[in-house]
Amino acid sequence: MEIKQKLEKLAEELANIIPSDHPKWNDVFEDVGAAGYYIEESVYRVEGAIKTLADDE
């Protein structure tokens, strides 16, 4: 959850830096969204690995 909040904050900061009429605006926000997705997926996988290891103990 903390990562999601940080990414949302980053998106807000980028919105202040890059105006919505900038030619690369969509590309930048698409990249931020993709980064958020992959970070969230990696967190789920790490949590799964931790659970697997805990089940083995």
Secondary structure, 3 states (H helix, E strand, C coil): CHHHHHHHHHHHHHHHHCCCCCCCHHHHHHHHHHHHHHHHHHHHHHHHHHHHHHHHC
